[in-house]
Amino acid sequence: KSIIFNGNNYADEWQKEASKRGLLNLRNSVDAFGESLKPDVIKAFEQYGVLNARELKARHEIAFEQYNKTVNIEAQLMVLMANRYILPAAYRYQTQVAQSVSAVKAAGGSAKEAKKSLDTLVSLTEGCKTTVDKLQHLLEHEGNGDAGKHAKYFRDKVIPNMVALREFGDSLESLVPHDLWPLPTYREMLFVR
């Protein structure tokens, strides 16, 4: 009963509650993988003839390798999608808005709100480009044969950058007009036409 919690297990509320109850609460796979190699765990697995220490160590290594390969593939795909689809669409729309602002100003109008929209679009596009370049650079990291260290690098460096890139992509998706956006939107994926 001490582990039952009917709230949001990802919320800070649960982190505090788990700590108060003295429960182990590992927030990511990389931290959780090590639990299988604790002496008590190994003893329990061996006692009941499930797996021996060598088999647990092998599964531990495989878990790290799978994690590393999965994160690497997903991050590489994000780089590709940002460079091939999202940024070109953002640049096209940015050009259209810039031309509109210039035309309004040339005609004697103020285009104050359009200029704000352009500034927002430029800021998001530049942020997206900077983040995708950083992600590409982070992916050039060599694992040097230590899958655990490489997984920690992915967890601490690559994943946060992927999250940041996704936020830029989501923001641009909400601004770029449908006719310029080359990918299915969340709305289209969730509510098929």
Secondary structure, 3 states (H helix, E strand, C coil): CCCCCCCCCCCHHHHHHHHHHCCCCCCCHHHHHHHHHCHHHHHHHHHCCCCCHHHHHHHHHHHHHHHHHHHHHHHHHHHHHHHHHHHHHHHHHHHHHHHHHHHHHHCCCCCHHHHHHHHHHHHHHHHHHHHHHHHHHHCCCCCCCCHHHHHHHHHHHHHHHHHHHHHHHHHHHHHCCCCCCCCCCHHHHHCCC
